[in-house]
Amino acid sequence: MDFTILDPSKPPPREVGVVVTAKEDLEKLRGLRDVKVVGVEVGEQEALIVARAALALHGKPKFGELVVGIDPGCSYGLAFIADSTLIGFGVYREAEEMLKLVKDVVEAGLSARAVVRVGGGSPQHRDRVLAMLKEGLRGVQLEVVDEAEAPTLIYPQLAEGLPKDAASAVRIALKKGLTV
């Protein structure tokens, strides 16, 4: 998502559709015309901020589906795709850090349905991630995706310019897996 930093003393440019601000500053921005204003908590996860902005742009209270793709290995690629919009990605060294972010985003209630897809390329890392997900997340469909099959990206632009592990996580998220 493209963004710009605004000068609060001037009206936002015409191309701005959503203004994101700290919740405590919402009252200062009530008079904006043709612009949606989203209040977020200071320190909130970036994926949640982008998701709230995307929801506001589309005028929706929730996404229909949130798909999380995880590429397990020595480092962990992560991608969040909500109704075909990439709302967050990252590469993590520690599974616990990555899984905390997954839990925060999935449990934020921003979608009617959530699916977490884990790549099966590294069985040792895959099994560890699945065990942690089963323990930490409830009511979420878990799937294992066969990474060996050549994936055909429906939305190839979603993976463009991402780090290798995050791009792999996008491909995993966009491919149906086997429910575990």
C-alpha positions as CSV (number, residue, x, y, z in Angstrom):
1,M,0.0,0.0,0.0
2,D,1.3,3.4,-0.9
3,F,1.3,5.9,1.9
4,T,2.4,9.5,2.7
5,I,3.0,11.4,5.9
6,L,0.5,14.2,6.2
7,D,0.9,17.7,7.7
8,P,-2.0,17.9,10.2
9,S,-2.4,21.7,9.5
10,K,-3.3,21.0,5.8
11,P,-6.0,19.0,4.3
12,P,-4.9,15.7,2.8
13,P,-4.2,15.5,-0.9
14,R,-7.0,14.3,-3.2
15,E,-5.5,10.9,-3.8
16,V,-5.5,10.0,0.0
17,G,-8.4,7.6,0.7
18,V,-7.6,6.7,4.3
19,V,-5.8,8.5,7.1
20,V,-4.3,6.2,9.8
21,T,-3.7,7.9,13.2
22,A,-3.3,7.0,16.9
23,K,-6.7,6.4,18.5
24,E,-6.1,9.3,21.0
25,D,-5.8,11.7,18.0
26,L,-9.0,10.7,16.3
27,E,-10.9,13.7,17.5
28,K,-8.5,16.1,15.8
29,L,-9.4,14.5,12.4
30,R,-13.2,14.3,12.5
31,G,-13.9,17.0,9.9
32,L,-12.1,15.4,6.9
33,R,-14.2,15.1,3.8
34,D,-14.1,12.1,1.4
35,V,-11.4,10.5,3.6
36,K,-11.9,7.6,6.0
37,V,-10.1,7.9,9.3
38,V,-8.8,4.8,11.1
39,G,-7.6,4.9,14.7
40,V,-4.9,2.4,15.7
41,E,-3.1,1.6,18.9
42,V,0.4,2.9,19.2
43,G,2.8,-0.1,18.7
44,E,0.1,-2.1,16.9
45,Q,1.3,-4.8,14.5
46,E,1.9,-3.4,11.0
47,A,-0.2,-6.1,9.3
48,L,-3.2,-5.1,11.5
49,I,-2.8,-1.4,10.6
50,V,-2.7,-2.2,6.9
51,A,-5.7,-4.5,7.3
52,R,-7.7,-1.8,9.1
53,A,-6.8,0.7,6.3
54,A,-7.7,-1.8,3.6
55,L,-11.1,-2.5,5.3
56,A,-11.8,1.2,5.5
57,L,-10.9,1.7,1.8
58,H,-13.3,-1.0,0.8
59,G,-16.0,0.1,3.2
60,K,-16.1,-3.3,4.8
61,P,-16.4,-4.2,8.5
62,K,-14.5,-7.5,7.9
63,F,-12.6,-9.5,5.3
64,G,-14.3,-12.6,4.0
65,E,-11.2,-14.7,4.3
66,L,-7.8,-14.2,5.9
67,V,-5.1,-16.7,4.6
68,V,-1.8,-17.0,6.4
69,G,1.1,-18.6,4.6
70,I,4.1,-19.9,6.5
71,D,7.3,-21.1,4.8
72,P,9.1,-23.0,7.6
73,G,12.8,-23.6,7.6
74,C,16.0,-22.2,9.1
75,S,14.1,-18.9,8.7
76,Y,10.4,-18.5,8.6
77,G,8.6,-16.7,5.8
78,L,5.2,-15.3,6.6
79,A,2.5,-13.7,4.5
80,F,-1.0,-12.4,5.4
81,I,-3.5,-12.3,2.5
82,A,-7.0,-10.9,3.1
83,D,-9.5,-11.1,0.3
84,S,-6.6,-11.3,-2.3
85,T,-4.8,-8.3,-0.7
86,L,-1.3,-8.8,0.7
87,I,-1.6,-7.0,4.1
88,G,1.6,-8.1,5.7
89,F,4.8,-10.2,5.3
90,G,8.0,-10.9,7.0
91,V,11.0,-13.2,7.6
92,Y,11.7,-14.4,11.1
93,R,14.5,-16.3,12.7
94,E,12.5,-17.5,15.7
95,A,9.3,-19.5,15.3
96,E,7.8,-18.1,18.5
97,E,8.1,-14.5,17.3
98,M,6.4,-15.3,14.0
99,L,3.7,-17.4,15.7
100,K,2.9,-14.5,18.1
101,L,2.3,-12.3,15.1
102,V,0.1,-14.9,13.5
103,K,-2.0,-15.2,16.7
104,D,-2.3,-11.5,17.0
105,V,-3.5,-11.0,13.4
106,V,-5.8,-14.0,13.3
107,E,-7.4,-13.3,16.7
108,A,-8.0,-9.6,15.9
109,G,-11.4,-10.5,14.4
110,L,-10.8,-8.8,11.1
111,S,-12.1,-11.7,9.0
112,A,-15.1,-14.0,8.9
113,R,-12.8,-17.0,8.3
114,A,-9.1,-17.7,8.7
115,V,-6.9,-20.4,7.2
116,V,-3.3,-21.0,8.1
117,R,-1.3,-22.8,5.4
118,V,2.1,-24.2,6.3
119,G,4.6,-25.4,3.6
120,G,5.7,-29.0,3.9
121,G,9.1,-28.7,2.4
122,S,11.0,-29.0,5.7
123,P,9.2,-31.8,7.7
124,Q,11.1,-31.0,11.0
125,H,10.3,-27.3,10.9
126,R,6.7,-27.9,9.5
127,D,5.9,-30.3,12.4
128,R,7.2,-27.9,15.0
129,V,5.1,-25.0,13.6
130,L,2.0,-27.1,13.3
131,A,2.4,-28.3,16.9
132,M,2.7,-24.7,18.1
133,L,-0.3,-23.5,16.0
134,K,-2.5,-26.4,17.3
135,E,-1.6,-25.4,20.8
136,G,-1.9,-21.6,20.4
137,L,-4.8,-21.1,17.9
138,R,-8.3,-22.4,18.2
139,G,-11.0,-22.3,15.5
140,V,-8.7,-21.9,12.6
141,Q,-8.3,-24.3,9.7
142,L,-4.8,-25.6,9.4
143,E,-3.5,-26.9,6.1
144,V,-0.2,-28.4,4.9
145,V,0.8,-27.3,1.4
146,D,3.0,-29.5,-0.9
147,E,5.7,-27.1,-2.0
148,A,7.2,-29.6,-4.5
149,E,4.3,-29.1,-6.9
150,A,4.9,-26.1,-9.1
151,P,2.6,-23.4,-7.8
152,T,0.7,-21.3,-10.3
153,L,0.2,-17.9,-8.8
154,I,-3.3,-16.4,-9.4
155,Y,-1.9,-13.1,-8.3
156,P,1.8,-13.1,-9.2
157,Q,2.2,-9.4,-8.4
158,L,1.6,-10.2,-4.7
159,A,5.1,-11.9,-4.4
160,E,7.0,-9.4,-6.5
161,G,9.9,-7.7,-4.7
162,L,9.5,-9.7,-1.5
163,P,12.3,-11.4,0.3
164,K,12.6,-15.1,-0.9
165,D,11.1,-16.7,2.2
166,A,8.2,-14.2,2.2
167,A,7.5,-14.8,-1.5
168,S,7.5,-18.5,-0.8
169,A,4.9,-17.8,2.0
170,V,2.7,-16.0,-0.5
171,R,2.8,-19.0,-2.9
172,I,2.0,-21.3,0.1
173,A,-0.9,-19.0,1.1
174,L,-2.4,-19.1,-2.4
175,K,-2.3,-22.8,-2.8
176,K,-4.9,-25.2,-1.3
177,G,-3.4,-27.7,1.1
178,L,-4.5,-30.8,3.0
179,T,-6.3,-30.1,6.2
180,V,-4.6,-31.3,9.4
